[in-house]
Amino acid sequence: MKMSIKVLIILLLIGCLAYAPFPACQDETPNWLYDSYCWRGYPVPGLPSYATQYSVQPVLVIGKAVFYAPFVMEATANWREMSLDDYLGAVALMTCGSLGEPVWLKRPDHDWEGPYRVVDCARRNDLYGLIVYWNDSVEVDWKTARRWGMVSGTWENWTVNEWMIRDVLTSRINPADLTMNKSTEDYSGAVYWPTTKYKPIYSPFGTAPSGITGAGGSYSTIQVAIQLSDWFLGAVEYSVNPRLDWADKLKVVYNR
C-alpha cells in the first residue's frame, strides 16, 4: 500500500512537469546572463539592454501595483535628490525613462489620484520577470499602500492585507488633459479600456484598436490603455555581450 502511494505521487509529479507552463530553467552556458538566465525559476531569453531599461513606457498602461516597505521609497528619492514636495507620494515604474517625472494612478472603481513622482525603476535582470511573469507595472510607497488598504498598522508594526492590486492604470499625463468635454454621442477621441472595470473618457491622443468605430465618429484618436507586458514584449531588446553592453551604458545612461 505504501509503495502504491509513492508510485502515485511520482506519477503525479511527472504529469505536472509535463504540463508545466514554462520550460525547465537552468543557468549552464558560459555566457548565461546574455544567452538566457533563470529569474526566480522562470526562463528569461536574455538580459534586456540599457536602451530597453531606460525606455519610456506608453502614456497609459495597465498592470499590477505592489508596494515598498516603510521609508524605502522616500530614502530612494532622497538619494536621487528628488523632492517630493507637491507630490501625493512616490512610485517606482518598471523602466527608467520617466525618472523624476509625475504620473497619476487609478485603481479599479476609484478616481484618478496624483501626481506621484517616479523615483525608482527595476534592475535590468529583474525587468523581464517583473513585467512578463508577474505583470507588475507600478510600485507605490508604503504610505500609499496603507491609504489603499494594502497594509494596516504603523511603520513599526504593520500587517499586509493585500500584496497586490490588479488592473491599476498609470498615466504619464494629467488625467485632466486626457478628458475632453464631448457628448457621449460623439465617440471620436474616446479612451478605450480593455476591461469592463473602466468607463470611457475622452482624449485627443493615441491610435484606434483595429475594427472599432463609434456612432458619432471614428476612433481615430483613441488612447488605448495597454497592458505593460504586451508593450514590453514588443519593444524589448537584448544585450549581446559585456563589451557592447558597456558602450550601451555610456550612451544611454551617461549620455557619452
C-alpha positions in Angstrom: 0.0 0.0 0.0 2.8 2.4 0.9 4.6 1.6 -2.3 1.4 2.3 -4.3 1.1 5.8 -2.7 4.8 6.5 -3.6 4.3 5.4 -7.2 1.1 7.6 -7.4 3.0 10.6 -6.1 5.8 10.1 -8.6 3.3 9.8 -11.5 1.6 13.0 -10.4 4.9 14.9 -10.3 5.8 13.6 -13.7 2.4 14.7 -15.0 2.7 18.2 -13.5 6.2 18.7 -15.0 4.9 17.5 -18.4 2.3 20.3 -18.4 4.5 23.0 -16.8 3.7 26.4 -18.3 7.4 27.2 -18.8 10.4 25.1 -19.9 13.0 23.9 -17.5 15.3 26.7 -16.4 19.0 26.2 -15.8 21.9 28.6 -15.9 24.5 26.5 -17.6 26.1 28.3 -20.5 29.3 30.3 -20.0 27.6 33.4 -21.3 24.4 32.6 -19.4 23.4 36.1 -18.5 23.4 37.2 -22.1 22.3 33.9 -23.7 19.4 33.3 -21.2 19.1 33.0 -17.5 16.7 32.0 -14.7 14.7 34.5 -12.8 13.0 33.0 -9.7 12.7 29.7 -11.6 11.4 31.3 -14.8 13.4 31.3 -18.0 14.4 34.7 -19.4 15.6 34.8 -23.0 18.3 37.3 -22.5 19.4 40.4 -20.5 17.4 43.4 -21.6 19.6 46.2 -23.0 20.2 49.5 -21.2 18.2 51.1 -24.0 15.3 48.9 -23.0 15.8 49.6 -19.3 15.8 53.4 -19.9 12.9 53.4 -22.4 9.8 55.4 -21.7 6.6 53.4 -21.3 3.4 54.3 -23.2 1.3 57.2 -21.9 -1.4 54.9 -20.4 -0.6 51.4 -19.2 -2.4 48.9 -17.0 -0.9 46.3 -14.7 -0.4 45.2 -11.2 0.5 47.5 -8.3 2.7 46.4 -5.4 4.4 48.4 -2.6 7.7 49.2 -1.0 8.5 48.8 2.7 8.2 51.8 5.0 10.6 54.7 4.2 12.3 52.9 1.3 10.7 55.0 -1.4 11.4 58.2 0.5 15.1 57.2 1.0 15.4 56.4 -2.7 14.0 59.9 -3.5 16.4 61.5 -1.1 19.4 59.5 -2.6 18.4 60.7 -6.1 18.0 64.3 -4.7 14.3 64.3 -5.8 12.0 66.4 -3.7 8.5 65.1 -3.0 7.1 68.5 -2.2 3.8 69.0 -4.0 3.5 65.3 -4.8 1.0 62.9 -3.3 3.7 60.3 -3.0 6.5 58.5 -4.8 6.4 55.4 -7.1 8.7 53.1 -9.0 8.0 52.2 -12.6 9.4 49.2 -14.3 11.5 51.2 -16.9 13.8 54.1 -16.0 12.9 56.5 -18.8 10.5 58.6 -16.6 12.7 59.1 -13.5 11.8 62.4 -11.9 8.6 62.8 -13.8 5.0 62.8 -12.5 2.5 60.1 -13.0 -1.2 59.5 -12.0 -2.7 56.3 -10.8 -6.2 54.9 -10.9 -7.4 51.8 -9.1 -10.5 49.9 -10.3 -13.7 51.6 -9.0 -11.7 54.6 -7.7 -10.9 58.1 -9.1 -7.6 59.2 -10.5 -5.1 60.4 -8.0 -1.7 62.1 -8.0 0.7 63.3 -9.0 3.2 60.8 -7.8 6.9 61.3 -8.6 8.8 58.5 -10.3 11.9 58.0 -8.1 12.9 54.4 -8.9 12.8 51.7 -11.5 13.6 48.0 -11.9 17.1 46.5 -12.3 17.8 45.1 -15.7 18.0 41.5 -14.6 14.6 41.8 -12.9 12.9 43.8 -15.7 11.6 40.9 -17.8 10.4 38.8 -14.9 8.6 41.6 -13.1 6.8 42.7 -16.3 6.2 39.5 -18.2 5.8 36.9 -15.4 4.4 38.9 -12.5 2.6 41.6 -14.6 3.9 44.4 -12.4 3.5 47.9 -13.7 4.0 50.2 -10.6 5.3 50.1 -7.1 3.8 52.6 -4.6 5.3 53.9 -1.4 4.2 52.4 2.0 2.0 55.4 3.0 0.0 55.0 -0.3 -0.2 51.3 0.3 -1.7 51.9 3.8 -4.1 54.5 2.4 -5.2 52.0 -0.2 -5.8 49.3 2.4 -3.0 47.1 1.2 -1.4 47.3 4.7 -2.5 48.4 8.1 -0.9 49.4 11.3 2.2 51.6 12.0 5.5 51.6 10.3 6.9 49.7 13.3 4.2 47.1 13.5 2.2 46.5 10.3 0.2 43.8 8.6 -0.2 43.0 4.9 -3.8 42.9 3.8 -3.2 42.7 0.0 0.1 42.0 -1.6 -1.1 43.5 -4.9 -3.9 45.3 -6.7 -4.6 44.2 -10.3 -5.7 46.4 -13.2 -4.2 49.6 -11.9 -3.9 52.4 -14.6 -0.8 54.5 -14.7 -0.9 57.7 -16.8 2.2 59.8 -17.7 -0.1 62.8 -18.4 -2.6 64.5 -16.1 -6.0 62.9 -16.4 -7.5 66.4 -16.7 -5.6 66.6 -20.0 -7.0 63.2 -21.1 -10.6 64.2 -20.5 -12.4 66.3 -23.1 -15.9 67.8 -22.9 -17.5 65.7 -25.6 -21.1 64.4 -25.9 -21.4 60.7 -25.3 -22.9 60.6 -28.8 -19.6 61.5 -30.2 -17.1 58.7 -29.8 -14.2 60.4 -31.7 -11.3 60.8 -29.3 -12.6 58.2 -26.8 -10.3 56.4 -24.5 -10.7 52.7 -24.8 -10.1 50.5 -21.7 -9.5 46.8 -22.4 -11.6 45.9 -19.3 -15.1 46.5 -18.2 -13.9 47.9 -14.9 -13.4 51.3 -16.5 -15.8 53.6 -18.3 -14.7 55.5 -21.4 -13.3 59.0 -21.1 -12.1 61.2 -23.9 -8.7 62.0 -25.2 -7.0 63.5 -28.3 -4.1 61.1 -28.1 -3.3 57.7 -29.4 -4.5 55.3 -32.1 -7.5 53.1 -32.6 -7.9 49.4 -31.8 -8.5 47.6 -35.1 -12.1 47.3 -36.2 -13.6 49.7 -33.7 -15.8 52.6 -34.8 -18.2 54.9 -33.0 -21.7 56.2 -33.7 -20.6 59.8 -33.8 -17.3 59.4 -35.4 -14.4 57.0 -35.9 -12.0 56.1 -33.1 -9.2 57.7 -35.0 -7.8 59.3 -31.8 -8.4 56.7 -29.2 -5.9 56.4 -26.3 -5.5 52.7 -25.5 -4.7 51.6 -22.0 -2.2 48.9 -23.0 -1.0 46.1 -20.8 2.6 46.9 -19.9 3.6 43.4 -20.6 2.2 43.5 -24.1 4.1 46.7 -24.9 7.3 45.4 -23.3 7.4 42.1 -25.3 7.1 44.1 -28.5 9.8 46.7 -27.5 12.4 44.7 -25.6 15.9 44.4 -27.0 18.6 42.2 -25.5 22.3 42.8 -24.8 24.6 40.6 -26.8 27.9 40.7 -24.8 29.6 42.7 -22.0 31.7 44.9 -24.3 28.8 46.1 -26.3 26.8 46.4 -23.0 29.3 48.9 -21.6 29.1 51.0 -24.7 25.3 50.9 -24.5 25.5 52.1 -20.8 27.8 55.0 -21.6 25.5 56.2 -24.4 22.1 55.6 -22.7 22.8 56.2 -19.0 25.6 58.7 -19.1 24.9 60.4 -22.4 28.5 59.8 -23.6 
